[in-house]
Amino acid sequence: MKEYPEIRDFGTHIFLVDAGPVLLAPMSKKAQEEAATVLKKLGVHIILNTAVKDYSQGKVHLADGSVLPTNALIWASGVIAREVPGLPKEVIGRGRRILVDEFNRVQGTANIFALGDLCYQTTDPNFPNGHPQVAQVAIQGGQHLAKNLKLLEDNHPMKPFRYKDKGSMAIISKYKAVADLPKLSFKGFFAWMIWLFIHIIPLVGFRNKIKLAFSWFWSFVTNDPTLRLIIRPGKKRKGTLAEQGNLSNVGGKSLV
Ligand SMILES: Cc1cc2nc3c(=O)[nH]c(=O)nc-3n(C[C@H](O)[C@H](O)[C@H](O)COP(=O)(O)OP(=O)(O)OC[C@H]3O[C@@H](n4cnc5c(N)ncnc54)[C@H](O)[C@@H]3O)c2cc1C
């Protein structure tokens, strides 16, 4: 709105369409309700239990037959793993994830391992439908596999991977977030503060932490994000970009 004040009066609507029955499905009911309440207050139209079928010629077609005219569609319906050539089809599961056993070993192989988002493991009793594709699963999986490889090297039996869920958080808007910790749930400003704190802690180096904290503080106080990409019309030049020896001039626009 600050950068494009002219869109304020366009009667713009934001629609959030989800095929599932709730927002933030993996989180607690409290977090789901808070997300819906905050977004509605911000004027977002929420459409649940409805899949997006198609987008063509400026129209989003929904499974119930309705159509939303728009030129701005943001598609955010999940992650598909990158194909790994050479693996048999039988070890590729949902979302192209690689099926692994309890030791993160690719099914049917002796010495190929897969971790994190890329793997699909159903042997963890608390996660029979696979782990969520989040950073903690990848981090813990990596640490666990490192220990297992050491065990393997020492001719000891490997230990099965069990994910320790330390909780989930989601930012919904400025000053509003939800946080599901193992024993407690928070929402609103306090959850938002926890979110900031937890994302600053793992940064390497005190200077980086202070720099990010200050940058965030400045953005929040001034409503002015520090990260900017300014695109200006540039002079048209003849020849290819390689011939010009100037790759910063893209499509007649210079990236400053
Ligand atoms: C927009 C977005 C927001 C997210 N927010 C959160 C969040 O708030 N909290 C959270 O916990 N998780 C979040 N996630 C999920 C989180 O980023 C992933 O779960 C996590 O990064 C998985 O780690 P990984 O090591 O399995 O994969 P990645 O981090 O994706 O690492 C895979 C790496 O492999 C490289 N690669 C791919 N193919 C090849 C190849 N053929 N050869 C060599 N290298 C290759 C890729 O370039 C990449 O660097 C978010 C993800 C996205 C996309």
PDBQT file of the ligand as one rigid body, heavy atoms in Angstrom, charges set to zero:
ROOT
HETATM    1  C1  LIG A 301       8.660 -20.368   1.542  1.00  0.00    +0.000 C 
HETATM    2  C2  LIG A 301       8.994 -21.400   2.597  1.00  0.00    +0.000 A 
HETATM    3  C3  LIG A 301       8.862 -21.073   3.925  1.00  0.00    +0.000 A 
HETATM    4  C4  LIG A 301       9.194 -22.005   4.903  1.00  0.00    +0.000 A 
HETATM    5  N1  LIG A 301       9.057 -21.650   6.223  1.00  0.00    +0.000 NA
HETATM    6  C5  LIG A 301       9.390 -22.528   7.169  1.00  0.00    +0.000 A 
HETATM    7  C6  LIG A 301       9.322 -22.164   8.541  1.00  0.00    +0.000 A 
HETATM    8  O1  LIG A 301       8.950 -21.058   8.913  1.00  0.00    +0.000 OA
HETATM    9  N2  LIG A 301       9.659 -23.107   9.462  1.00  0.00    +0.000 N 
HETATM   10  C7  LIG A 301      10.098 -24.343   9.091  1.00  0.00    +0.000 A 
HETATM   11  O2  LIG A 301      10.432 -25.146   9.971  1.00  0.00    +0.000 OA
HETATM   12  N3  LIG A 301      10.169 -24.709   7.803  1.00  0.00    +0.000 NA
HETATM   13  C8  LIG A 301       9.836 -23.835   6.838  1.00  0.00    +0.000 A 
HETATM   14  N4  LIG A 301       9.932 -24.207   5.515  1.00  0.00    +0.000 N 
HETATM   15  C9  LIG A 301      10.341 -25.577   5.196  1.00  0.00    +0.000 C 
HETATM   16  C10 LIG A 301      11.844 -25.735   5.324  1.00  0.00    +0.000 C 
HETATM   17  O3  LIG A 301      12.495 -24.740   4.534  1.00  0.00    +0.000 OA
HETATM   18  C11 LIG A 301      12.247 -27.118   4.844  1.00  0.00    +0.000 C 
HETATM   19  O4  LIG A 301      11.509 -28.084   5.555  1.00  0.00    +0.000 OA
HETATM   20  C12 LIG A 301      13.723 -27.404   5.060  1.00  0.00    +0.000 C 
HETATM   21  O5  LIG A 301      14.509 -26.451   4.371  1.00  0.00    +0.000 OA
HETATM   22  C13 LIG A 301      14.054 -28.804   4.560  1.00  0.00    +0.000 C 
HETATM   23  O6  LIG A 301      15.434 -28.995   4.607  1.00  0.00    +0.000 OA
HETATM   24  P1  LIG A 301      16.116 -29.984   3.574  1.00  0.00    +0.000 P 
HETATM   25  O7  LIG A 301      17.552 -29.998   3.940  1.00  0.00    +0.000 OA
HETATM   26  O8  LIG A 301      15.368 -31.251   3.534  1.00  0.00    +0.000 OA
HETATM   27  O9  LIG A 301      15.897 -29.332   2.134  1.00  0.00    +0.000 OA
HETATM   28  P2  LIG A 301      16.371 -27.915   1.569  1.00  0.00    +0.000 P 
HETATM   29  O10 LIG A 301      16.580 -26.939   2.656  1.00  0.00    +0.000 OA
HETATM   30  O11 LIG A 301      15.399 -27.584   0.477  1.00  0.00    +0.000 OA
HETATM   31  O12 LIG A 301      17.798 -28.243   0.951  1.00  0.00    +0.000 OA
HETATM   32  C14 LIG A 301      17.936 -28.996  -0.208  1.00  0.00    +0.000 C 
HETATM   33  C15 LIG A 301      19.150 -28.463  -0.955  1.00  0.00    +0.000 C 
HETATM   34  O13 LIG A 301      19.487 -29.383  -1.995  1.00  0.00    +0.000 OA
HETATM   35  C16 LIG A 301      19.850 -28.639  -3.124  1.00  0.00    +0.000 C 
HETATM   36  N5  LIG A 301      19.664 -29.508  -4.288  1.00  0.00    +0.000 N 
HETATM   37  C17 LIG A 301      18.519 -29.829  -4.931  1.00  0.00    +0.000 A 
HETATM   38  N6  LIG A 301      18.780 -30.683  -5.940  1.00  0.00    +0.000 NA
HETATM   39  C18 LIG A 301      20.106 -30.902  -5.928  1.00  0.00    +0.000 A 
HETATM   40  C19 LIG A 301      20.974 -31.699  -6.723  1.00  0.00    +0.000 A 
HETATM   41  N7  LIG A 301      20.506 -32.423  -7.742  1.00  0.00    +0.000 N 
HETATM   42  N8  LIG A 301      22.265 -31.697  -6.409  1.00  0.00    +0.000 NA
HETATM   43  C20 LIG A 301      22.747 -30.968  -5.381  1.00  0.00    +0.000 A 
HETATM   44  N9  LIG A 301      21.975 -30.212  -4.600  1.00  0.00    +0.000 NA
HETATM   45  C21 LIG A 301      20.670 -30.168  -4.868  1.00  0.00    +0.000 A 
HETATM   46  C22 LIG A 301      18.926 -27.444  -3.094  1.00  0.00    +0.000 C 
HETATM   47  O14 LIG A 301      19.447 -26.393  -3.864  1.00  0.00    +0.000 OA
HETATM   48  C23 LIG A 301      18.895 -27.117  -1.612  1.00  0.00    +0.000 C 
HETATM   49  O15 LIG A 301      19.910 -26.233  -1.227  1.00  0.00    +0.000 OA
HETATM   50  C24 LIG A 301       9.623 -23.294   4.525  1.00  0.00    +0.000 A 
HETATM   51  C25 LIG A 301       9.757 -23.614   3.177  1.00  0.00    +0.000 A 
HETATM   52  C26 LIG A 301       9.434 -22.686   2.219  1.00  0.00    +0.000 A 
HETATM   53  C27 LIG A 301       9.573 -23.058   0.763  1.00  0.00    +0.000 C 
ENDROOT
TORSDOF 0
